[in-house]
Each structure stands twice: as structure tokens, then as C-alpha cells.
Amino acid sequence: MGGHSESGGNGKGKRKRGEGFPGLNPEQAAANGDGAVGRRAAKARRSDAELAAELASPDAKPRKPRGRRQADRSDQGAATDAGRATGLFALAIAIASLFVWPLPLGLTAAVLGWYSFRERARGLGVWSAIIGLTAALSQLVLIPIYAALT
């Protein structure tokens, strides 16, 4: 009836599928030598590299293969001043936790002991953590037993 016929006419108004919008069809853009796809891929690679650089630790060191314990020991050096001071403070809190407030002070001593252990004050850190956890566990075990007996 008077409608538009797609097969009729001289064919000037017809376009191939995807021909009108080459930016939306990545295959056609690459085939036309447009390079838009290549630019997008290069931009994606750059943004991935930038994200990786932002997320990486600034003082990240490559891991050393196992079996080099002597080299590792020479690289470690002595305990830092912060680690030693934190270890002494944690040890004082751990000893105090044996007499007063065993649960909060014992857990605090254990956390500070772990921190000082990580800061290369190994002995102070281990002793603080052991004494602090012993005090905390003794309260969790002995107080209910004491309450049940009285």
C-alpha cells in the first residue's frame, strides 16, 4: 500500500550493516585501518600498569630463594629501635597482666609482642606474647572454675 519498500528504488538509501557507525564496530574499525581498537587496547594496558604501580608496596623487595639462610641473616641486621622499645613496653604490660586486668592487658601485650617480633626484636616479642596470652587464657579458664566452686 504506499509504504516504504526496502527492496524497491535505486538502492541509494541502503547501507551495509554496521557501515554507518564504524566507531561502534571494533572489527570494522580495525579493518578500515582506523586504529581506534589499537588505541583503546594500548590505553587499557597503560591503565593496568598504572593501577599495578599504585597498588604495589613502595618498599617491596623481591623474594629470595630458599636455602640462603646465611645471606638472609646478614641482611636482617639488628632490631630496630622502635621494635626494641615496643618489645620492652609489651613485656612490661605482659608482666602487669599477671596481676591486674589479665584479659585486656594480656591481649594487648600479645599484639604488641607480635609487632615487636615483626620489627626484629624477636626475644622480647616472643616473651611478651607468651606471657600475655598465658595471662589472658588463665583468666578465661580459672575464673569460671573459681566461680563454679564458690
Secondary structure per residue as TSV (DSSP state, phi and psi in degrees):
chain	resnum	aa	ss	phi	psi
A	1	M	-	360.0	91.0
A	2	G	-	66.1	9.3
A	3	G	-	-78.7	174.6
A	4	H	-	-79.9	132.4
A	5	S	-	-104.3	125.1
A	6	E	S	-75.4	-30.3
A	7	S	S	-88.3	-12.8
A	8	G	-	-89.1	174.1
A	9	G	S	88.5	-174.6
A	10	N	-	-89.6	-4.0
A	11	G	S	88.3	7.1
A	12	K	T	-68.3	-34.7
A	13	G	T	-80.0	-6.8
A	14	K	-	-83.4	143.6
A	15	R	-	-132.6	153.1
A	16	K	-	-72.2	156.2
A	17	R	T	-63.7	129.0
A	18	G	T	81.3	-1.2
A	19	E	-	-73.2	-30.9
A	20	G	S	-74.7	-24.7
A	21	F	-	-130.4	77.8
A	22	P	G	-66.9	-23.7
A	23	G	G	-71.7	-20.9
A	24	L	G	-91.3	-10.5
A	25	N	-	-115.4	99.6
A	26	P	H	-62.9	-33.4
A	27	E	H	-64.5	-41.7
A	28	Q	H	-69.7	-37.0
A	29	A	H	-64.6	-38.9
A	30	A	H	-70.5	-36.6
A	31	A	H	-69.5	-32.7
A	32	N	T	-78.9	-5.9
A	33	G	T	76.1	21.3
A	34	D	-	-66.8	-39.6
A	35	G	-	83.8	3.0
A	36	A	H	-64.3	-37.9
A	37	V	H	-65.8	-43.5
A	38	G	H	-62.7	-38.0
A	39	R	H	-66.6	-40.8
A	40	R	H	-65.1	-40.9
A	41	A	H	-65.8	-40.5
A	42	A	H	-66.1	-38.7
A	43	K	H	-65.7	-40.0
A	44	A	H	-63.5	-40.7
A	45	R	H	-64.2	-41.3
A	46	R	H	-64.1	-42.1
A	47	S	H	-68.5	-33.1
A	48	D	H	-65.1	-41.7
A	49	A	H	-66.6	-38.4
A	50	E	H	-66.3	-40.6
A	51	L	H	-63.7	-41.7
A	52	A	H	-63.8	-39.1
A	53	A	H	-67.5	-35.2
A	54	E	H	-71.9	-34.2
A	55	L	H	-83.7	-19.7
A	56	A	S	-70.6	146.5
A	57	S	-	-69.9	135.0
A	58	P	T	-67.4	-23.4
A	59	D	T	-110.9	27.8
A	60	A	-	-67.8	132.6
A	61	K	-	-114.6	144.7
A	62	P	-	-66.6	145.4
A	63	R	-	-73.3	143.0
A	64	K	-	-93.3	146.3
A	65	P	-	-66.7	153.1
A	66	R	T	-67.8	157.8
A	67	G	T	96.9	3.0
A	68	R	-	-114.3	53.7
A	69	R	H	-66.2	-37.3
A	70	Q	H	-64.3	-41.9
A	71	A	H	-66.8	-37.3
A	72	D	H	-64.9	-40.0
A	73	R	H	-66.8	-35.8
A	74	S	H	-72.2	-28.5
A	75	D	H	-77.6	-26.4
A	76	Q	H	-64.2	-44.9
A	77	G	-	74.9	-168.6
A	78	A	S	-85.7	170.4
A	79	A	-	-65.8	145.4
A	80	T	-	-75.0	160.1
A	81	D	H	-63.3	-38.0
A	82	A	H	-64.6	-40.7
A	83	G	H	-65.6	-41.4
A	84	R	H	-67.3	-43.8
A	85	A	H	-64.9	-42.6
A	86	T	H	-65.4	-38.0
A	87	G	H	-64.2	-42.0
A	88	L	H	-65.6	-41.0
A	89	F	H	-64.2	-41.9
A	90	A	H	-65.2	-37.8
A	91	L	H	-66.4	-39.1
A	92	A	H	-64.2	-41.8
A	93	I	H	-65.9	-39.5
A	94	A	H	-62.7	-42.3
A	95	I	H	-67.1	-40.1
A	96	A	H	-64.2	-32.4
A	97	S	H	-68.8	-16.1
A	98	L	T	-71.6	-20.8
A	99	F	T	-111.8	-38.5
A	100	V	S	-133.7	145.6
A	101	W	-	44.1	62.7
A	102	P	H	-62.1	-37.6
A	103	L	H	-70.8	-55.8
A	104	P	H	-68.1	-41.9
A	105	L	H	-71.2	-35.8
A	106	G	H	-65.7	-42.9
A	107	L	H	-68.5	-36.4
A	108	T	H	-64.4	-42.2
A	109	A	H	-64.0	-36.7
A	110	A	H	-66.5	-42.0
A	111	V	H	-67.3	-45.0
A	112	L	H	-66.6	-34.0
A	113	G	H	-64.8	-39.9
A	114	W	H	-63.3	-40.7
A	115	Y	H	-63.8	-44.1
A	116	S	H	-68.7	-31.2
A	117	F	H	-62.3	-41.4
A	118	R	H	-69.0	-24.9
A	119	E	T	-92.0	21.5
A	120	R	T	73.5	12.7
A	121	A	-	-97.2	71.5
A	122	R	H	-63.5	-48.4
A	123	G	H	-63.3	-49.0
A	124	L	H	-61.1	-41.0
A	125	G	H	-64.5	-44.4
A	126	V	H	-66.4	-45.9
A	127	W	H	-62.9	-41.6
A	128	S	H	-63.1	-43.9
A	129	A	H	-65.6	-42.5
A	130	I	H	-66.1	-46.8
A	131	I	H	-65.9	-42.9
A	132	G	H	-64.1	-44.0
A	133	L	H	-68.4	-33.2
A	134	T	H	-64.3	-42.5
A	135	A	H	-65.3	-43.0
A	136	A	H	-66.0	-44.5
A	137	L	H	-67.9	-33.5
A	138	S	H	-65.0	-37.1
A	139	Q	H	-68.0	-41.5
A	140	L	H	-67.3	-25.7
A	141	V	H	-97.6	-46.8
A	142	L	H	-78.1	-34.1
A	143	I	H	-64.6	-44.6
A	144	P	H	-63.7	-35.6
A	145	I	H	-66.5	-42.7
A	146	Y	H	-62.8	-41.1
A	147	A	H	-67.1	-34.1
A	148	A	H	-72.7	-30.7
A	149	L	H	-81.7	-22.8
A	150	T	-	-100.5	360.0
